[in-house]
């Protein structure tokens, strides 16, 4: 996508294929119908023979600004509704559609990297999402739908900024504590500890270019002093950066196997 500057139907099919770990392509059977609380069918996706043409139209809408000149955030909302209404795949349409949102913003230059986690905002307000989506189909109420999607972008952007600030604060705290108390402090070590919520001896060996014995000594020292939590799963030891883990998930780390 970065090379061509386009977000194509092939890109979308590859996203779905990666998510579902298959290459089934467009569905060959009717899509899953949408029912209301009473069990009545309120929306039936297009039949399989219409999918190639509809996805081709969507591709043109995504990439040809002359078809519909609008702010990229507004257009993203329209693209999302169109894709989810087409419902082209057997499975993974929801996740694929939410990834398309972010990649479209990257394509339009609003994001440098695809870090905007819109799924969280949509999933936590699913009832409103489905209601407003159906109101577009039944009553042509596009404005409410677009405003909902814009609110989702605003909400998750604020969450993202808060997360980044919390990670930065945790990183600086860890950096100062290690620098003040250990002779083996290095920026490579800090980068390793904050690349993922956990690290392993092998990862530290690779990033710091030290022996296994040295990497083990470093990590065990940090775990003994409470900077990391050592967790044995099977034959492997994992060293969990608990402040980072809590920031990213809000959950407690898993307990050790018996």
C-alpha positions, 0 to 999 in steps of 0.5 A: 500500500505504501508503494502505490499509495492505494488501498485495493481490493487485493489488499483487503482480501489479504488482510482478511486472509491473514486474520482468518489464516485461509484464502477462501476469498469472497463468500460463495454463499449468502451472508449472515443476516442481521436480526433485531431483538425480536428475531426479525431479519432487518438486513440481508447482505448482497448475494455472492454474484454481486460481491466482485462488482461491489468491492470494485466500486468500493475500491474506486471510492477509496482511492479516487478522490474525485468521486467524492471529495470529503474530509478523510475522517468523514470518508472513512466513516462512509467506507466502513459502512459500505464495506460492512454492508457488503460483508464480502467474506465468510468470516472476519468482516468486522475485524477487516473493516476496522483495520481498513479504517486505520489503513485508510487514515494512513493512506491519507496521511492522518497517521504515520503508522497504524496505531489507532485502535478503533476496535476498542471504541466500536466494540464497547459501544456495539449496540449504538454501532448496529443501531446507527448502521441500520438507521443509515440503511432504513432511514438514510441517516448518514449524519448520525453515523458519521458523528458516531464514527468521529466520536469514536476516533476522538475517544480512542485518540485521547486513550492513545495519547494517555497510553503513550504518556503513561508508557513514557512515564513508566519507561523514564522511571525504570530508566532512572531506577536501573541507571542509579542502581546497576552497573549494567544500565544501557539504553539497549536494555531499556529498549528491550524491556519496553519493546514488549510487555515481557522479555526472555533471556534469548531476547536480551542476549540478542539485543545486548549481544551478551552471553546467556549467563550475563543476560540471565544475571541481569534479568534475575537481578531486576526480578529480585528487586521487583523491577520485573516479574519472573514467570516460568511457563513450561521450560521457559522463563518470562520476565514481565514488565508489569507497569507496561503490562498493566498500561496495555491491558489493565489486567494482572499477569497470568499466574505460573503453571503448577 
